[in-house]
Amino acid sequence: MSHTFCFSVQAEALPSSLPRVLDVFSLYGNVPDHCYSQLAGRAQDELVVDVQMSGLDLDTAERIARRLQRLVSVTSVLWSEKRSAAAA
């Protein structure tokens, strides 16, 4: 059964950070439903990338999160399944 998952990735603000994060999703043959990034931190030295991806099962979402955590510039990864208000 497929679900929608949300990933929030915090990384160093390097020119290669955003493409590296998005490349992880492409390895699984998916295009994100939603992707948003912004610089953060006092010195604007952090990059926060939020990605929403539908059509995933729990196992695939876990594998994506583990792969994101192994990226060189990534400092943290948060992820969860998106639940509709009607399901709550």
mmCIF file of the C-alpha atoms, coordinates in Angstrom:
data_MODEL
# 
_entry.id   MODEL 
# 
loop_
_atom_site.group_PDB 
_atom_site.id 
_atom_site.type_symbol 
_atom_site.label_atom_id 
_atom_site.label_alt_id 
_atom_site.label_comp_id 
_atom_site.label_asym_id 
_atom_site.label_entity_id 
_atom_site.label_seq_id 
_atom_site.pdbx_PDB_ins_code 
_atom_site.Cartn_x 
_atom_site.Cartn_y 
_atom_site.Cartn_z 
_atom_site.occupancy 
_atom_site.B_iso_or_equiv 
_atom_site.pdbx_formal_charge 
_atom_site.auth_seq_id 
_atom_site.auth_comp_id 
_atom_site.auth_asym_id 
_atom_site.auth_atom_id 
_atom_site.pdbx_PDB_model_num 
ATOM 1  C CA . MET A 1 1  ? 0.000   0.000  0.000  1.00 0.00 ? 1  MET A CA 1 
ATOM 2  C CA . SER A 1 2  ? 1.437   3.387  -0.946 1.00 0.00 ? 2  SER A CA 1 
ATOM 3  C CA . HIS A 1 3  ? 1.385   6.465  1.221  1.00 0.00 ? 3  HIS A CA 1 
ATOM 4  C CA . THR A 1 4  ? 2.670   10.026 1.228  1.00 0.00 ? 4  THR A CA 1 
ATOM 5  C CA . PHE A 1 5  ? 5.779   10.803 3.274  1.00 0.00 ? 5  PHE A CA 1 
ATOM 6  C CA . CYS A 1 6  ? 7.339   14.115 4.267  1.00 0.00 ? 6  CYS A CA 1 
ATOM 7  C CA . PHE A 1 7  ? 11.099  14.520 4.608  1.00 0.00 ? 7  PHE A CA 1 
ATOM 8  C CA . SER A 1 8  ? 12.894  17.488 6.146  1.00 0.00 ? 8  SER A CA 1 
ATOM 9  C CA . VAL A 1 9  ? 16.629  17.551 5.511  1.00 0.00 ? 9  VAL A CA 1 
ATOM 10 C CA . GLN A 1 10 ? 19.064  19.960 7.121  1.00 0.00 ? 10 GLN A CA 1 
ATOM 11 C CA . ALA A 1 11 ? 22.428  20.302 5.419  1.00 0.00 ? 11 ALA A CA 1 
ATOM 12 C CA . GLU A 1 12 ? 25.371  22.630 5.068  1.00 0.00 ? 12 GLU A CA 1 
ATOM 13 C CA . ALA A 1 13 ? 24.607  25.447 2.623  1.00 0.00 ? 13 ALA A CA 1 
ATOM 14 C CA . LEU A 1 14 ? 26.891  24.192 -0.119 1.00 0.00 ? 14 LEU A CA 1 
ATOM 15 C CA . PRO A 1 15 ? 26.150  24.465 -3.855 1.00 0.00 ? 15 PRO A CA 1 
ATOM 16 C CA . SER A 1 16 ? 26.049  20.656 -4.109 1.00 0.00 ? 16 SER A CA 1 
ATOM 17 C CA . SER A 1 17 ? 23.711  20.014 -1.146 1.00 0.00 ? 17 SER A CA 1 
ATOM 18 C CA . LEU A 1 18 ? 20.368  20.501 -2.901 1.00 0.00 ? 18 LEU A CA 1 
ATOM 19 C CA . PRO A 1 19 ? 21.198  18.357 -5.966 1.00 0.00 ? 19 PRO A CA 1 
ATOM 20 C CA . ARG A 1 20 ? 22.561  15.608 -3.709 1.00 0.00 ? 20 ARG A CA 1 
ATOM 21 C CA . VAL A 1 21 ? 19.362  15.536 -1.658 1.00 0.00 ? 21 VAL A CA 1 
ATOM 22 C CA . LEU A 1 22 ? 17.120  15.473 -4.726 1.00 0.00 ? 22 LEU A CA 1 
ATOM 23 C CA . ASP A 1 23 ? 19.267  12.799 -6.368 1.00 0.00 ? 23 ASP A CA 1 
ATOM 24 C CA . VAL A 1 24 ? 18.351  10.363 -3.591 1.00 0.00 ? 24 VAL A CA 1 
ATOM 25 C CA . PHE A 1 25 ? 14.701  10.579 -4.604 1.00 0.00 ? 25 PHE A CA 1 
ATOM 26 C CA . SER A 1 26 ? 15.528  10.126 -8.284 1.00 0.00 ? 26 SER A CA 1 
ATOM 27 C CA . LEU A 1 27 ? 17.384  6.893  -7.473 1.00 0.00 ? 27 LEU A CA 1 
ATOM 28 C CA . TYR A 1 28 ? 14.020  5.400  -6.526 1.00 0.00 ? 28 TYR A CA 1 
ATOM 29 C CA . GLY A 1 29 ? 12.401  6.591  -9.768 1.00 0.00 ? 29 GLY A CA 1 
ATOM 30 C CA . ASN A 1 30 ? 10.190  9.212  -8.163 1.00 0.00 ? 30 ASN A CA 1 
ATOM 31 C CA . VAL A 1 31 ? 9.551   12.886 -8.725 1.00 0.00 ? 31 VAL A CA 1 
ATOM 32 C CA . PRO A 1 32 ? 8.665   14.776 -5.524 1.00 0.00 ? 32 PRO A CA 1 
ATOM 33 C CA . ASP A 1 33 ? 5.096   16.048 -5.209 1.00 0.00 ? 33 ASP A CA 1 
ATOM 34 C CA . HIS A 1 34 ? 6.420   19.088 -3.390 1.00 0.00 ? 34 HIS A CA 1 
ATOM 35 C CA . CYS A 1 35 ? 9.922   20.426 -2.764 1.00 0.00 ? 35 CYS A CA 1 
ATOM 36 C CA . TYR A 1 36 ? 10.878  23.570 -0.885 1.00 0.00 ? 36 TYR A CA 1 
ATOM 37 C CA . SER A 1 37 ? 14.313  24.760 0.191  1.00 0.00 ? 37 SER A CA 1 
ATOM 38 C CA . GLN A 1 38 ? 15.580  27.778 2.051  1.00 0.00 ? 38 GLN A CA 1 
ATOM 39 C CA . LEU A 1 39 ? 18.712  29.044 3.714  1.00 0.00 ? 39 LEU A CA 1 
ATOM 40 C CA . ALA A 1 40 ? 18.627  29.115 7.492  1.00 0.00 ? 40 ALA A CA 1 
ATOM 41 C CA . GLY A 1 41 ? 20.835  29.828 10.479 1.00 0.00 ? 41 GLY A CA 1 
ATOM 42 C CA . ARG A 1 42 ? 22.248  33.100 11.695 1.00 0.00 ? 42 ARG A CA 1 
ATOM 43 C CA . ALA A 1 43 ? 24.954  33.116 9.060  1.00 0.00 ? 43 ALA A CA 1 
ATOM 44 C CA . GLN A 1 44 ? 22.695  31.582 6.380  1.00 0.00 ? 44 GLN A CA 1 
ATOM 45 C CA . ASP A 1 45 ? 25.068  28.602 6.465  1.00 0.00 ? 45 ASP A CA 1 
ATOM 46 C CA . GLU A 1 46 ? 22.376  25.916 6.667  1.00 0.00 ? 46 GLU A CA 1 
ATOM 47 C CA . LEU A 1 47 ? 20.060  24.640 3.963  1.00 0.00 ? 47 LEU A CA 1 
ATOM 48 C CA . VAL A 1 48 ? 16.672  23.169 4.845  1.00 0.00 ? 48 VAL A CA 1 
ATOM 49 C CA . VAL A 1 49 ? 15.032  21.022 2.169  1.00 0.00 ? 49 VAL A CA 1 
ATOM 50 C CA . ASP A 1 50 ? 11.442  19.842 2.657  1.00 0.00 ? 50 ASP A CA 1 
ATOM 51 C CA . VAL A 1 51 ? 10.211  17.154 0.276  1.00 0.00 ? 51 VAL A CA 1 
ATOM 52 C CA . GLN A 1 52 ? 6.792   15.530 0.044  1.00 0.00 ? 52 GLN A CA 1 
ATOM 53 C CA . MET A 1 53 ? 6.594   12.265 -1.866 1.00 0.00 ? 53 MET A CA 1 
ATOM 54 C CA . SER A 1 54 ? 3.550   10.108 -2.569 1.00 0.00 ? 54 SER A CA 1 
ATOM 55 C CA . GLY A 1 55 ? 3.437   6.555  -3.830 1.00 0.00 ? 55 GLY A CA 1 
ATOM 56 C CA . LEU A 1 56 ? 5.931   5.177  -1.306 1.00 0.00 ? 56 LEU A CA 1 
ATOM 57 C CA . ASP A 1 57 ? 5.625   2.260  1.046  1.00 0.00 ? 57 ASP A CA 1 
ATOM 58 C CA . LEU A 1 58 ? 7.095   2.370  4.560  1.00 0.00 ? 58 LEU A CA 1 
ATOM 59 C CA . ASP A 1 59 ? 10.142  0.289  3.654  1.00 0.00 ? 59 ASP A CA 1 
ATOM 60 C CA . THR A 1 60 ? 11.090  2.571  0.759  1.00 0.00 ? 60 THR A CA 1 
ATOM 61 C CA . ALA A 1 61 ? 10.596  5.697  2.895  1.00 0.00 ? 61 ALA A CA 1 
ATOM 62 C CA . GLU A 1 62 ? 12.928  4.238  5.544  1.00 0.00 ? 62 GLU A CA 1 
ATOM 63 C CA . ARG A 1 63 ? 15.560  3.435  2.910  1.00 0.00 ? 63 ARG A CA 1 
ATOM 64 C CA . ILE A 1 64 ? 15.348  6.970  1.506  1.00 0.00 ? 64 ILE A CA 1 
ATOM 65 C CA . ALA A 1 65 ? 15.736  8.484  4.995  1.00 0.00 ? 65 ALA A CA 1 
ATOM 66 C CA . ARG A 1 66 ? 18.789  6.299  5.736  1.00 0.00 ? 66 ARG A CA 1 
ATOM 67 C CA . ARG A 1 67 ? 20.385  7.216  2.415  1.00 0.00 ? 67 ARG A CA 1 
ATOM 68 C CA . LEU A 1 68 ? 19.762  10.938 3.042  1.00 0.00 ? 68 LEU A CA 1 
ATOM 69 C CA . GLN A 1 69 ? 21.415  10.670 6.456  1.00 0.00 ? 69 GLN A CA 1 
ATOM 70 C CA . ARG A 1 70 ? 24.570  9.286  4.825  1.00 0.00 ? 70 ARG A CA 1 
ATOM 71 C CA . LEU A 1 71 ? 25.062  12.267 2.496  1.00 0.00 ? 71 LEU A CA 1 
ATOM 72 C CA . VAL A 1 72 ? 28.240  14.205 3.205  1.00 0.00 ? 72 VAL A CA 1 
ATOM 73 C CA . SER A 1 73 ? 26.716  17.633 3.854  1.00 0.00 ? 73 SER A CA 1 
ATOM 74 C CA . VAL A 1 74 ? 23.552  16.458 5.679  1.00 0.00 ? 74 VAL A CA 1 
ATOM 75 C CA . THR A 1 75 ? 23.364  17.164 9.403  1.00 0.00 ? 75 THR A CA 1 
ATOM 76 C CA . SER A 1 76 ? 19.855  15.838 10.179 1.00 0.00 ? 76 SER A CA 1 
ATOM 77 C CA . VAL A 1 77 ? 16.874  14.120 8.574  1.00 0.00 ? 77 VAL A CA 1 
ATOM 78 C CA . LEU A 1 78 ? 13.329  14.104 9.913  1.00 0.00 ? 78 LEU A CA 1 
ATOM 79 C CA . TRP A 1 79 ? 10.593  12.151 8.175  1.00 0.00 ? 79 TRP A CA 1 
ATOM 80 C CA . SER A 1 80 ? 7.038   11.049 8.786  1.00 0.00 ? 80 SER A CA 1 
ATOM 81 C CA . GLU A 1 81 ? 3.981   9.702  7.054  1.00 0.00 ? 81 GLU A CA 1 
ATOM 82 C CA . LYS A 1 82 ? 1.477   12.360 6.057  1.00 0.00 ? 82 LYS A CA 1 
ATOM 83 C CA . ARG A 1 83 ? -1.947  11.651 7.490  1.00 0.00 ? 83 ARG A CA 1 
ATOM 84 C CA . SER A 1 84 ? -5.123  13.271 6.236  1.00 0.00 ? 84 SER A CA 1 
ATOM 85 C CA . ALA A 1 85 ? -7.319  15.089 8.739  1.00 0.00 ? 85 ALA A CA 1 
ATOM 86 C CA . ALA A 1 86 ? -10.129 12.596 8.062  1.00 0.00 ? 86 ALA A CA 1 
ATOM 87 C CA . ALA A 1 87 ? -7.886  9.675  9.096  1.00 0.00 ? 87 ALA A CA 1 
ATOM 88 C CA . ALA A 1 88 ? -6.962  11.217 12.442 1.00 0.00 ? 88 ALA A CA 1 
# 
